């Protein structure tokens, strides 16, 4: 969900964009796929991602 839905309309059009070359993109996809396999995350499985303490 967009940040604006939680923190206010002032964040409606805020986003960032960065070019990622093909090799970096493929590496990220491979690592994500390995994480799904390793932690047995299946389609439509809910999970929690904790960032920070």
DATAPE-V603144 format. One record per run of one state. SS is the DSSP state (helix for helix, strand for strand, loop for the rest). FROM is the first residue (numbers start at 1). TO is the last residue. Records with the same first field share a line. If there is no record, write none. Layout:
BEGIN
SS: FROM-TO  FROM-TO
END
This chain:
BEGIN
loop: 1-2  8-8  12-21  39-53
helix: 3-7  9-11  22-38
END
